[in-house]
Amino acid sequence: MRIAKHLFFSFILLLLIASNIETKVRCLIQMKNYEGNGAYIIVSLLDENKEYIRTLQIIGDDPEWYNEIDSWWAFFGKTKQKVDAITGATLSAGQRRVITFSINKLPKNSYIRFETAVEENLYYESEVDVAINELAKKQEYEGTGYIRYLKFIIQ
């Protein structure tokens, strides 16, 4: 039964990718307990070569610190694209938040990247990279820095 359910969700995700319709994704972000200020989190869509396509979400509303997120800023700072999904305050140690974002025309073999930075602390360029074709799996994705784990729901 679990295999059939997994195959069903994988099939639905492949249909969404093939049909190029808007896909809504909900994501639970659970932060680790760490020392320091709240984390700025950037959620981006990357192509198969892990080059930036689009910014999906920005967590942290003070643009003064965006240039501290080096890799993303090299992309975003040049294009100054409009981002509708700036979701307010940073996420602090131990907190959790559910975010929602939409992806139009899912590129085959693309990724969703979570980058994190904390003021006067470390920056994690690839805190979590998740292949689009993995999103339908009901599992946790562990972070390498400030994020304890992520969980996704495709709507």
ABEGO torsion letter per residue (X at the ends): XAAAAAAAAAAAAAAAAAAGBBBBBBBBBBBBBBBEBBBBBBBBBBBAAGBBABBABBBEABAAAAAABAAAAAAAAAAGBBBABBAEBBBBBGBBBBBBBBBBGBBBGBBBBBBBBBBGBBBBABABBBBAAAAABBBBBBBABABABBBBBBX
